[in-house]
Amino acid sequence: MDISGGNGKEIIIGILLFAVILAGFACLQFVQSDKAQSSNNDTVEPTDTQVSESSNVGGWVSHNLVLNAPPSKESQDSVMVYRTLSPVVTDDITLGYAKIFNVTGILKNDVVIQSENNRYAIEISRISGSVTYSDYKRPNEKQDAPEFLPSDEEAIEIATKFLKENDLYPDGVANTVVQRENAYTVGKGDEVYFGEIGVWYRRSLNDIKVEGTQLVVYVGGGGDIIGYYANWREYEPYKEYTVITLDKAFENLKSEGVYVGKDNKDAQVYIDDAYLAYHTKAGAYTENYLEPVWVFKGNVMNEDNKLVTDVVQYVPALAEEPTKLVSA
């Protein structure tokens, strides 16, 4: 979701996008070259590290994993799988959101309203029902400089009040996380030019975390609501299925391997946290069922035992994928 505005930021985004495209072509050439070289030499990489054939970028997959996470608190043998309800998207619903965010303009295809000055927009996805409100001129240096922004606690209070007053506060909110997104003055180090505060609402379902669900309210200077995004799908219980243990999930993760980058062939991966959760798809994708996963979080360390990057991996938790879910 792009909630920031300004021609300068759009130019920067365009430059970055062009750079990403160039990098993508470069990485693709790397993979193709690497495959050809392997074929010519008829060599096979050791079992603990191998060329990733599925990531579409040149790099290594490490099977050298260490589980440092404490024993899992989850002891259930089975977990409920939920059916994802199809979103209801109508012009009345879109107009309702437009009224909440005070966006006036022409309704397009039942799902988009753009203000005449192209500053504000409401958009709803027919695929997932996700909702986006954008103010393309906020944040900015005149209204959203650091001295105009509320504290983290004030931002949570402002965002939560806004959601509840407009009947947008959903069931199942587990906790709230604040993330400040700042723009920095070029050439002046860590000096913040302007920013916004993202108040993120995390979700649980039947006391299990739902990874991937997104609900964020962006708060700007003076406590203004300058952005909103919600991918909070609706579910109904479907059927309980047997789940694998943490140890079995970790075995599966080791077998699959963890991508550690093209310069870290001998990297070791330390898993420091592991838990059972649900994992929903991003708002751009169709989802028929919500299934459980084992979540593994940790760090990739190089041969000098220095941190390379953090990792988050999802391993399917169902003991056997039912045909009904596979065919959905």
C-alpha positions in Angstrom: 0.0 0.0 0.0 1.3 3.4 -0.9 0.0 6.1 1.4 2.7 8.6 1.0 2.5 11.5 -1.4 4.7 14.1 -3.2 6.3 14.2 -6.6 9.8 13.8 -5.1 8.8 10.5 -3.4 7.1 9.3 -6.6 10.4 9.9 -8.5 12.4 8.1 -5.9 10.0 5.1 -6.0 10.2 5.1 -9.8 14.0 5.0 -9.6 14.0 2.2 -7.0 11.5 0.2 -9.1 13.8 0.6 -12.2 16.7 -0.6 -10.1 14.8 -3.6 -8.9 13.9 -4.5 -12.5 17.5 -4.3 -13.5 18.6 -6.3 -10.5 16.0 -8.9 -11.4 17.4 -9.4 -14.9 20.9 -9.6 -13.5 19.9 -12.3 -11.0 18.0 -14.3 -13.6 21.2 -14.3 -15.8 23.2 -15.4 -12.7 20.8 -18.4 -12.2 20.9 -19.4 -15.8 24.6 -19.2 -16.0 25.0 -21.2 -12.7 22.7 -23.9 -14.0 24.7 -24.2 -17.3 28.0 -24.4 -15.4 26.6 -27.2 -13.2 25.4 -29.1 -16.2 28.8 -28.8 -18.0 30.8 -29.9 -15.0 28.3 -32.6 -13.9 28.8 -31.6 -10.3 26.5 -31.9 -7.3 26.6 -29.6 -4.3 27.0 -31.1 -0.7 23.7 -31.9 1.0 24.1 -29.1 3.5 24.2 -26.4 0.9 22.8 -26.3 -2.6 21.9 -23.9 -5.4 18.3 -22.7 -4.9 16.2 -23.7 -7.9 13.0 -22.2 -6.6 13.9 -18.7 -5.4 14.5 -17.3 -8.9 17.6 -15.5 -7.5 21.2 -16.7 -7.3 22.0 -18.0 -3.9 22.4 -20.8 -1.5 20.0 -22.9 0.6 21.4 -24.0 3.9 20.3 -27.2 5.7 22.6 -26.4 8.6 19.9 -25.4 11.1 20.0 -25.4 14.9 16.8 -25.2 17.0 17.3 -23.0 20.0 13.6 -22.2 20.5 12.1 -23.3 23.9 9.7 -26.2 23.9 6.4 -25.3 22.2 3.4 -24.6 24.4 1.1 -25.9 21.8 0.2 -29.5 22.7 -3.0 -30.0 20.7 -3.1 -33.0 18.3 -5.5 -31.3 16.0 -6.4 -27.8 14.8 -9.4 -26.3 13.2 -9.2 -25.4 9.6 -11.4 -22.4 8.6 -13.2 -21.8 5.4 -12.6 -18.3 4.0 -15.8 -16.4 3.2 -16.0 -14.7 -0.1 -15.9 -10.9 0.3 -19.0 -8.8 -0.3 -18.1 -5.8 -2.5 -20.8 -3.4 -3.7 -21.0 0.2 -4.6 -22.8 0.9 -1.3 -19.9 -0.6 0.7 -17.4 1.4 -1.2 -19.4 4.6 -0.8 -19.6 3.8 2.9 -15.9 3.8 3.2 -15.6 7.0 1.2 -18.0 8.7 3.7 -15.9 7.5 6.6 -12.7 9.0 5.1 -14.4 12.0 3.6 -13.5 11.1 0.0 -15.7 12.6 -2.7 -15.4 11.6 -6.3 -16.7 9.4 -9.1 -17.3 5.7 -8.2 -15.5 3.4 -10.7 -16.5 -0.3 -11.1 -18.0 -0.4 -7.6 -14.5 -0.5 -6.0 -12.6 2.7 -6.6 -13.3 6.3 -5.7 -10.8 9.0 -6.6 -11.1 12.6 -5.6 -11.3 15.2 -8.4 -7.9 16.6 -7.4 -6.4 13.0 -7.4 -5.2 13.5 -3.8 -7.5 11.0 -2.0 -8.6 7.5 -3.0 -10.6 4.6 -1.6 -10.1 1.2 -3.2 -11.6 -2.2 -2.3 -10.3 -5.5 -3.7 -12.9 -7.9 -5.2 -10.5 -10.8 -4.5 -10.0 -10.4 -0.8 -12.2 -7.5 0.3 -9.1 -5.6 1.4 -9.6 -1.8 1.8 -7.1 1.0 1.1 -7.5 4.7 1.9 -4.7 6.9 0.5 -3.8 10.5 0.9 -1.1 11.1 -1.7 0.1 14.4 -0.3 0.7 13.0 3.3 3.0 12.7 5.0 4.9 15.9 4.1 7.4 18.2 5.8 5.0 21.0 6.5 2.4 18.9 8.4 4.3 15.8 9.5 7.6 17.0 10.8 8.7 15.2 14.0 7.5 18.0 16.3 3.9 17.7 14.9 3.6 13.9 15.4 2.0 12.4 18.5 3.7 10.0 20.8 3.4 6.2 20.2 0.8 5.9 23.0 -1.2 8.8 21.7 -1.1 7.4 18.1 -2.5 4.1 19.4 -5.3 5.9 21.3 -6.1 8.0 18.2 -6.2 5.1 15.8 -8.2 2.8 18.1 -10.8 5.5 18.8 -11.1 6.2 15.0 -11.7 2.5 14.3 -14.2 2.0 17.1 -16.2 5.2 16.3 -16.5 4.2 12.6 -17.3 0.5 13.3 -14.0 -0.6 11.8 -12.5 -2.3 14.9 -12.8 -6.0 14.2 -13.1 -9.0 16.6 -10.0 -11.0 17.3 -7.5 -8.1 17.8 -4.6 -9.7 19.8 -2.2 -6.8 20.3 -1.0 -3.5 18.8 2.4 -2.6 17.4 3.6 0.8 16.5 6.1 1.5 13.6 7.3 4.9 12.8 8.0 5.4 9.1 10.3 8.4 8.6 11.9 10.3 5.7 15.4 11.6 6.5 17.0 14.8 5.3 19.5 14.0 2.6 23.1 14.6 3.7 22.2 15.1 7.4 22.5 11.6 8.7 19.7 10.6 11.1 17.8 13.9 11.0 14.1 13.2 10.4 12.5 15.3 7.7 9.0 14.1 8.2 7.2 10.9 9.0 4.0 9.0 9.9 3.1 6.5 12.6 1.7 3.1 11.5 -0.5 1.6 14.2 -0.7 -2.2 13.4 -3.3 -4.5 14.8 -2.3 -8.1 15.1 -4.9 -10.9 15.0 -5.7 -14.2 16.7 -8.3 -16.8 15.9 -9.2 -19.4 18.5 -6.3 -18.2 20.6 -3.8 -18.9 17.7 -2.0 -16.1 15.9 -3.0 -15.3 12.3 0.1 -14.4 10.4 -0.4 -12.2 7.4 -3.6 -10.5 8.4 -3.1 -6.7 8.1 -4.8 -3.8 9.7 -3.0 -0.6 9.9 -4.0 3.0 10.6 -1.4 5.7 9.7 -1.4 8.7 12.0 0.2 12.0 10.9 0.9 15.4 12.3 -1.8 16.8 14.7 -3.3 13.3 15.0 -4.7 13.3 11.5 -5.6 9.9 9.9 -3.6 9.9 6.7 -3.7 6.3 5.6 -5.5 3.0 6.2 -5.2 -0.6 5.0 -7.2 -3.6 6.0 -6.8 -7.2 4.8 -8.9 -8.8 7.5 -10.8 -11.7 5.9 -13.9 -13.4 7.4 -13.8 -17.1 8.3 -16.1 -19.9 9.4 -15.0 -23.1 11.1 -14.7 -26.0 8.6 -13.1 -29.1 10.2 -10.4 -30.2 12.6 -7.3 -31.9 11.2 -4.3 -33.6 12.8 -1.1 -31.5 13.0 2.5 -32.5 13.1 4.7 -31.9 16.1 7.3 -29.1 16.3 10.1 -31.6 16.0 8.6 -33.1 12.8 8.1 -29.6 11.4 11.7 -28.7 12.1 12.8 -31.9 10.3 10.8 -30.8 7.3 12.3 -27.3 7.4 15.9 -28.8 7.6 15.1 -31.0 4.6 13.7 -28.1 2.6 16.5 -25.7 3.7 16.6 -22.0 4.3 17.7 -19.4 1.7 20.8 -17.7 3.0 22.1 -15.6 0.1 24.6 -16.0 -2.6 27.6 -15.1 -0.4 26.9 -17.4 2.6 27.4 -20.9 1.4 28.4 -22.2 4.8 25.9 -20.2 6.8 24.4 -21.6 9.9 20.8 -20.8 10.8 19.8 -20.5 14.4 16.0 -20.8 15.1 15.2 -18.9 18.3 11.4 -18.9 18.1 8.9 -21.4 16.9 5.1 -21.6 17.3 1.9 -22.8 15.7 -0.1 -20.2 13.8 -2.4 -19.6 10.9 -1.1 -18.0 7.7 -3.4 -16.0 5.5 -2.6 -14.9 2.0 -1.9 -11.4 0.9 -4.8 -9.3 -0.2 -4.0 -9.7 -3.9 -4.6 -13.5 -3.8 -7.7 -15.7 -3.6 -7.9 -17.8 -0.4 -10.4 -20.6 0.1 -9.2 -22.1 3.4 -7.1 -20.8 6.3 -4.7 -23.5 7.4 -2.2 -23.9 10.3 1.6 -23.6 9.9 4.6 -23.8 12.1 6.4 -20.5 12.2 10.2 -20.5 12.6 12.1 -17.3 13.3 15.8 -16.9 13.7 19.0 -15.6 12.3 21.5 -16.5 9.5 25.1 -16.4 10.7 28.2 -16.5 8.4 31.4 -18.5 9.0 32.7 -15.8 11.2 29.6 -16.1 13.4 28.4 -12.7 12.3 24.8 -11.9 11.7 23.8 -11.9 8.0 20.0 -11.5 8.2 17.0 -12.6 10.1 14.6 -15.3 8.7 11.0 -16.2 9.0 9.9 -19.6 7.6 6.4 -21.2 7.4 6.1 -25.0 7.4 2.7 -26.5 6.7 1.4 -28.0 10.0 -1.3 -30.5 8.8 -0.2 -34.1 9.1 -1.7 -34.8 5.7 -3.1 -32.3 3.3 -6.8 -33.3 2.6 -7.8 -33.6 -1.0 -10.6 -31.2 -0.4 -8.2 -28.4 0.5 -5.6 -29.2 -2.2 -8.3 -29.0 -4.9 -9.8 -25.8 -3.5 
